[in-house]
Amino acid sequence: QVQLVESGGGLVQPGGSLSLSCTASGSIFRTVAMGWYRQAPGKERELVAHRNSGGTERYADSVKGRFTISRINGQNTVSLQMNSLKAEDAAVYYCYARAYSDFKSWDDYWGQGTQVTVSS
């Protein structure tokens, strides 16, 4: 099985910074892409940032210029640096990965989520 483990969530003041990290482990042959999604109360889960093995990055318009995604190639690790945090950034953040378990089988995997609270 494949497991994603997140860390780094917590409480931060508006305008502050926070860094999240996620590592995938288990029966992974190759990781195609990793990223972050979030879900706030009363809202649908949305893409925050996404990065594939080729280095192509995607960001939600609401976080562009403030958040930065990065990966350590070959280590199945992804991080999210969040700067200039706003109250509307408060949500549960989920790590995502698309990975092959062998040479022909792939699936999408999700972490348990980590809470980010933005409050003074």
Residue frames as qw, qx, qy, qz and C-alpha x, y, z in Angstrom:
[[0.000, 0.887, 0.462, 0.000, 0.00, 0.00, 0.00],
 [0.359, 0.417, -0.022, 0.835, 0.93, 3.66, -0.42],
 [0.364, -0.763, -0.452, 0.286, 0.75, 6.12, 2.43],
 [0.258, 0.632, -0.006, 0.731, 1.09, 9.91, 2.42],
 [0.523, -0.577, -0.442, 0.445, 2.12, 11.58, 5.66],
 [0.145, 0.794, 0.105, 0.581, 1.72, 15.33, 6.11],
 [0.546, -0.486, -0.365, 0.576, 3.25, 17.65, 8.68],
 [0.301, 0.092, 0.049, 0.948, 3.55, 21.36, 9.41],
 [0.228, -0.671, -0.479, -0.519, -0.03, 22.47, 9.98],
 [0.389, -0.365, -0.539, 0.652, -0.96, 24.74, 12.84],
 [0.035, -0.916, -0.370, 0.153, -1.95, 28.23, 13.90],
 [0.486, 0.053, 0.142, 0.861, -0.46, 31.32, 12.27],
 [0.052, 0.666, 0.272, -0.693, -1.24, 35.05, 12.35],
 [0.555, 0.783, 0.280, 0.030, -2.53, 36.87, 9.28],
 [0.254, 0.915, -0.313, 0.021, 0.43, 37.92, 7.17],
 [0.511, -0.571, 0.642, 0.018, 2.57, 35.16, 8.61],
 [0.516, 0.454, -0.673, -0.274, 4.16, 32.13, 7.01],
 [0.784, -0.212, 0.531, -0.241, 3.86, 28.39, 7.34],
 [0.316, 0.465, -0.762, -0.322, 5.50, 25.44, 5.63],
 [0.896, -0.025, 0.280, -0.344, 3.86, 22.07, 4.97],
 [0.090, 0.487, -0.843, -0.212, 5.63, 18.85, 4.05],
 [0.902, 0.082, 0.186, -0.381, 4.46, 15.50, 2.72],
 [0.014, -0.471, 0.862, 0.187, 6.27, 12.23, 2.12],
 [0.883, 0.125, -0.154, -0.425, 4.91, 9.24, 0.22],
 [0.162, -0.445, 0.877, -0.075, 6.00, 5.76, 1.26],
 [0.795, 0.122, 0.503, -0.315, 5.14, 2.14, 0.54],
 [0.661, 0.139, 0.655, 0.338, 5.01, 0.16, -2.68],
 [0.309, 0.871, 0.005, -0.383, 5.88, 3.00, -5.08],
 [0.784, 0.213, 0.359, 0.460, 7.46, 2.25, -8.42],
 [0.315, 0.186, 0.178, 0.913, 7.36, 5.82, -9.72],
 [0.025, 0.690, 0.470, -0.550, 5.67, 9.03, -8.62],
 [0.382, 0.546, 0.485, 0.567, 4.22, 10.97, -11.53],
 [0.028, -0.614, -0.056, -0.787, 2.99, 14.05, -9.71],
 [0.383, -0.430, -0.656, 0.488, 2.42, 15.46, -6.25],
 [0.027, -0.494, -0.147, -0.857, 0.51, 18.44, -4.98],
 [0.034, -0.206, -0.660, 0.722, -1.70, 20.08, -2.40],
 [0.254, -0.540, -0.564, -0.571, -5.44, 20.58, -2.14],
 [0.003, -0.020, -0.587, 0.809, -7.48, 22.27, 0.56],
 [0.303, -0.539, -0.686, -0.383, -11.03, 22.29, 1.83],
 [0.070, -0.144, 0.391, -0.906, -12.59, 24.98, 4.00],
 [0.209, 0.361, 0.807, -0.419, -15.89, 24.62, 5.87],
 [0.442, 0.674, 0.377, -0.456, -18.82, 24.92, 3.48],
 [0.362, 0.728, -0.394, -0.428, -16.62, 24.82, 0.38],
 [0.970, 0.242, -0.022, -0.004, -15.52, 22.15, -2.07],
 [0.720, -0.397, 0.326, 0.466, -12.01, 20.78, -2.14],
 [0.457, 0.886, -0.050, -0.067, -9.83, 22.88, -4.44],
 [0.821, 0.235, -0.073, 0.516, -6.42, 22.66, -6.02],
 [0.335, -0.892, 0.069, 0.295, -3.79, 24.77, -4.27],
 [0.111, 0.762, -0.576, -0.272, -0.61, 23.77, -6.07],
 [0.954, 0.139, 0.263, -0.021, 0.54, 20.90, -8.26],
 [0.061, 0.759, -0.594, -0.259, 3.90, 19.81, -9.62],
 [0.978, 0.192, 0.001, -0.086, 4.71, 16.92, -11.94],
 [0.837, -0.273, 0.248, 0.404, 7.98, 15.05, -12.43],
 [0.579, 0.491, 0.240, 0.604, 8.87, 17.30, -15.37],
 [0.326, -0.191, -0.224, 0.898, 8.79, 20.37, -13.16],
 [0.139, -0.457, -0.425, -0.769, 5.56, 21.89, -14.47],
 [0.089, -0.247, -0.659, 0.705, 3.76, 23.82, -11.73],
 [0.210, -0.571, -0.524, -0.596, 0.15, 24.94, -11.37],
 [0.113, -0.148, -0.573, 0.798, -1.29, 27.27, -8.74],
 [0.003, 0.765, 0.644, -0.031, -4.73, 28.44, -7.80],
 [0.209, 0.691, 0.123, 0.681, -5.18, 32.11, -8.72],
 [0.488, -0.830, -0.112, -0.247, -5.91, 32.92, -5.08],
 [0.762, -0.569, 0.160, 0.265, -2.46, 31.76, -3.92],
 [0.732, 0.467, 0.087, 0.489, -0.27, 32.66, -6.90],
 [0.217, 0.728, -0.210, 0.616, 2.66, 34.79, -5.81],
 [0.487, -0.645, 0.345, -0.477, 2.26, 33.82, -2.16],
 [0.882, -0.230, 0.401, -0.096, 2.65, 30.03, -2.14],
 [0.343, 0.636, -0.661, -0.205, 5.49, 27.96, -3.56],
 [0.973, -0.081, 0.162, -0.140, 5.50, 24.22, -4.17],
 [0.181, 0.686, -0.701, -0.065, 8.70, 22.20, -4.36],
 [0.991, -0.045, -0.015, -0.122, 9.71, 18.56, -4.72],
 [0.294, -0.621, 0.714, 0.137, 12.78, 16.52, -3.95],
 [0.751, 0.376, -0.408, -0.358, 13.15, 14.35, -7.03],
 [0.599, 0.225, -0.763, 0.094, 13.54, 10.66, -6.32],
 [0.098, 0.063, -0.767, 0.631, 12.44, 11.00, -2.69],
 [0.279, -0.531, -0.741, -0.304, 8.66, 11.27, -3.15],
 [0.284, -0.534, -0.454, 0.655, 8.54, 14.38, -1.00],
 [0.123, 0.637, 0.351, 0.675, 6.66, 17.61, -1.64],
 [0.264, -0.414, -0.454, 0.744, 6.48, 20.81, 0.38],
 [0.068, 0.788, 0.432, 0.434, 4.36, 23.94, 0.32],
 [0.331, -0.167, -0.272, 0.888, 5.76, 27.26, 1.50],
 [0.055, -0.792, -0.558, -0.243, 2.90, 29.60, 2.37],
 [0.313, -0.096, -0.182, 0.927, 3.62, 33.31, 2.81],
 [0.215, -0.048, -0.035, -0.975, 1.41, 36.34, 3.47],
 [0.121, -0.321, -0.939, -0.014, -1.32, 34.11, 4.81],
 [0.345, -0.227, -0.089, -0.906, -4.88, 35.41, 4.86],
 [0.527, -0.035, 0.609, -0.592, -7.92, 34.39, 6.86],
 [0.816, 0.340, -0.039, -0.466, -9.41, 32.82, 3.75],
 [0.450, 0.470, -0.759, -0.018, -6.44, 30.45, 3.55],
 [0.417, -0.254, 0.743, -0.458, -7.66, 28.62, 6.65],
 [0.850, 0.172, -0.261, -0.424, -8.60, 25.08, 5.68],
 [0.821, -0.263, 0.502, 0.073, -7.64, 21.44, 5.93],
 [0.333, 0.707, -0.529, -0.330, -4.77, 20.89, 3.52],
 [0.933, 0.010, 0.353, -0.067, -4.42, 17.50, 1.81],
 [0.144, -0.544, 0.707, 0.429, -1.36, 16.04, 0.16],
 [0.847, 0.417, 0.151, -0.294, -1.93, 14.34, -3.19],
 [0.192, -0.506, 0.753, 0.375, 0.15, 11.94, -5.27],
 [0.879, 0.373, -0.052, -0.294, -0.28, 10.03, -8.50],
 [0.211, -0.596, 0.773, 0.059, 2.01, 7.02, -8.48],
 [0.776, 0.218, -0.540, -0.242, 2.69, 3.69, -10.16],
 [0.746, -0.473, 0.420, -0.209, 2.79, 0.69, -7.82],
 [0.726, -0.088, 0.584, 0.352, 4.43, -1.35, -10.61],
 [0.251, -0.154, 0.518, 0.803, 5.24, -0.89, -14.28],
 [0.095, -0.319, -0.672, -0.662, 1.59, -0.72, -15.41],
 [0.347, -0.680, -0.646, -0.018, -0.63, 0.03, -12.41],
 [0.169, 0.199, -0.213, 0.942, -1.22, 3.55, -11.13],
 [0.294, -0.715, -0.633, -0.032, -3.61, 5.29, -8.77],
 [0.017, -0.680, 0.106, -0.725, -4.23, 8.56, -6.92],
 [0.595, -0.324, -0.620, 0.396, -3.45, 8.79, -3.22],
 [0.187, -0.791, -0.061, -0.580, -4.40, 11.23, -0.50],
 [0.265, 0.158, -0.677, 0.669, -3.06, 12.13, 2.91],
 [0.253, -0.549, -0.759, 0.244, -5.20, 12.43, 6.00],
 [0.009, 0.840, 0.231, 0.492, -5.04, 16.22, 5.94],
 [0.480, -0.219, -0.395, 0.752, -3.49, 18.82, 8.21],
 [0.065, -0.891, -0.449, 0.030, -5.32, 21.81, 9.68],
 [0.377, 0.161, -0.018, 0.912, -4.12, 25.33, 8.92],
 [0.174, -0.837, -0.502, 0.129, -5.69, 28.06, 11.04],
 [0.333, 0.335, 0.020, 0.881, -5.10, 31.75, 10.32],
 [0.379, -0.819, -0.403, -0.149, -6.10, 33.94, 13.25],
 [0.176, 0.590, -0.352, 0.705, -4.85, 36.80, 15.38]]
